[in-house]
Amino acid sequence: MIKHTFSLFSRPHGKRYFPLTQPLFIRIPRQVFSLLACLIALSVCSFFSVETHARKQVYAQVLHAASADISQTAKNKNWQGYTVKMNIFIPSEVSRYKLCQSGIRVAAPAHGQRDISRLRYDISCPDGQGWEVSVTAKPDIYLPVWVAKSTLERGKLVAPDDIELKKKNISTAQGGYITD
């Protein structure tokens, strides 16, 4: 039978092993080790949070621009009771960019009509060592639309009992939808 277990951090228990009976040169290294471990963890966390600031800036600006575009579309199409879940795709290279001090510029590409299911933005920083990146936002837009309660036969006249109002993702709806 094993009487003693050995571990890096475990201490024996009992009256004769009371912490104050240990010599000072044994107690201090444990405290210094704990303090050093905490400082290392804190510095690693702060390093990674500084690294993501440009990413956070880009995310916030794209989220704001896409929300404004969807809100304008909802107003134009008279959507009532819609909700949006935003999926934003930021290139990984943004993690290497420095924080933009003079304010990020957001521009929509200037070619033709925009598809609400895929919003693309050109993001740039006009600082001395500025940067530019293209970011895509794919919103899931849930809107109350009329859907069939069950399969409808071809040629059958649709009655009010055959349809119901349900919230559906309309961002990829093919063939349209009816809200009124």
C-alpha positions in Angstrom: 0.0 0.0 0.0 1.3 3.5 -0.9 1.4 5.8 2.2 2.4 9.0 0.4 1.2 10.6 -2.8 3.6 13.0 -4.5 2.3 16.0 -6.4 3.9 19.3 -7.4 1.3 21.4 -5.6 -0.1 19.2 -2.8 1.0 19.8 0.8 0.6 17.3 3.7 -2.1 18.2 6.2 -2.0 18.2 9.9 -0.7 20.2 12.9 2.9 19.8 12.3 2.6 21.0 8.7 0.9 24.3 9.6 2.0 27.0 7.0 3.7 29.2 9.6 6.0 26.4 10.7 7.5 26.2 7.2 10.6 28.2 6.8 10.1 31.5 5.0 12.3 30.5 2.0 9.8 27.7 1.2 6.7 29.8 1.5 7.8 32.7 -0.6 8.7 30.8 -3.8 5.1 29.4 -3.9 3.7 32.9 -3.7 6.1 34.2 -6.2 5.3 31.3 -8.6 1.5 32.0 -8.2 2.1 35.8 -8.8 4.3 35.1 -11.8 1.7 32.7 -13.3 -1.0 35.3 -12.9 1.1 38.0 -14.5 1.9 35.8 -17.5 -1.8 34.9 -18.0 -2.7 38.6 -17.8 -0.1 39.7 -20.3 -1.1 37.0 -22.8 -4.8 38.0 -22.5 -3.9 41.7 -23.0 -1.7 40.8 -26.0 -4.6 39.0 -27.8 -7.1 41.7 -26.9 -4.9 44.4 -28.5 -4.5 42.2 -31.5 -8.2 42.0 -32.1 -9.1 45.8 -31.9 -8.9 46.3 -35.7 -11.1 43.3 -36.1 -13.5 44.7 -33.6 -13.5 48.0 -35.4 -14.2 46.4 -38.7 -17.0 44.2 -37.3 -18.7 47.1 -35.6 -18.6 49.2 -38.8 -19.9 46.4 -41.1 -22.6 45.5 -38.6 -23.8 49.2 -38.5 -23.7 49.6 -42.3 -25.5 46.3 -43.0 -28.1 47.0 -40.3 -28.8 50.5 -41.9 -29.1 48.9 -45.4 -31.5 46.3 -44.1 -33.5 48.8 -42.2 -33.8 51.0 -45.3 -35.0 48.0 -47.4 -37.5 47.1 -44.7 -38.8 50.6 -44.7 -39.1 50.6 -48.5 -40.9 47.2 -48.7 -43.0 48.0 -45.6 -41.8 44.9 -43.6 -43.5 44.6 -40.2 -42.1 42.6 -37.4 -38.9 41.5 -39.0 -35.8 40.3 -37.1 -32.2 39.9 -38.3 -29.3 37.7 -37.4 -26.1 38.9 -39.0 -23.3 36.7 -40.2 -20.2 38.7 -40.9 -17.2 37.2 -42.7 -14.0 39.1 -42.0 -10.7 38.0 -43.6 -8.2 36.6 -41.1 -5.6 39.2 -42.3 -7.5 41.9 -40.4 -6.1 40.4 -37.1 -2.6 41.7 -38.2 -3.8 45.3 -38.9 -3.3 48.1 -36.4 -6.1 50.0 -34.7 -7.4 52.7 -37.0 -7.0 56.1 -35.3 -8.6 58.4 -37.8 -11.9 56.5 -38.3 -12.7 53.6 -40.6 -14.3 54.3 -44.0 -17.1 52.0 -45.2 -18.1 51.9 -48.9 -20.5 49.7 -50.8 -19.2 48.5 -54.2 -20.4 50.8 -56.9 -21.6 48.1 -59.3 -25.4 47.7 -59.9 -28.2 46.6 -57.7 -27.4 45.0 -54.3 -28.6 41.6 -53.2 -30.0 41.7 -49.7 -28.8 38.1 -49.0 -25.1 39.0 -49.5 -23.9 42.5 -48.7 -20.3 43.4 -49.5 -18.5 46.3 -48.1 -15.0 47.8 -48.8 -13.5 48.9 -45.5 -10.4 51.1 -45.4 -8.3 52.9 -42.8 -6.8 56.3 -44.0 -4.0 56.3 -41.4 -0.3 56.6 -42.5 0.1 52.8 -42.8 -3.5 52.4 -43.8 -5.2 49.2 -44.9 -8.2 48.1 -47.0 -10.2 44.9 -46.9 -13.5 43.6 -48.4 -16.0 42.2 -45.9 -19.2 40.2 -46.6 -22.3 40.3 -44.4 -24.9 37.6 -45.0 -28.0 38.5 -43.0 -30.7 36.0 -42.0 -33.9 38.1 -42.2 -36.9 36.5 -40.5 -40.2 38.0 -41.6 -43.8 36.8 -41.0 -44.9 35.4 -44.4 -47.9 33.4 -45.6 -47.1 29.6 -46.0 -49.2 26.6 -46.8 -50.3 24.5 -43.8 -50.0 21.3 -45.9 -49.2 20.4 -49.5 -51.5 22.1 -52.0 -52.7 20.2 -55.0 -52.1 21.8 -58.4 -55.1 23.8 -59.7 -56.8 23.9 -56.2 -58.2 27.3 -55.2 -56.4 28.4 -52.0 -58.7 29.0 -49.1 -57.9 31.0 -45.9 -57.8 27.8 -44.0 -55.0 26.4 -46.2 -52.5 29.1 -45.2 -50.9 30.5 -42.0 -48.6 33.3 -41.1 -45.1 32.1 -40.0 -41.8 33.8 -39.4 -39.4 32.5 -42.1 -35.9 33.4 -43.3 -36.6 35.4 -46.5 -33.0 36.3 -47.3 -32.6 33.3 -49.6 -36.3 32.9 -50.6 -36.6 32.0 -54.3 -39.7 33.0 -56.1 -40.8 35.6 -53.6 -43.0 35.7 -50.6 -46.3 37.3 -49.4 -46.5 39.3 -46.2 -50.0 40.9 -46.5 
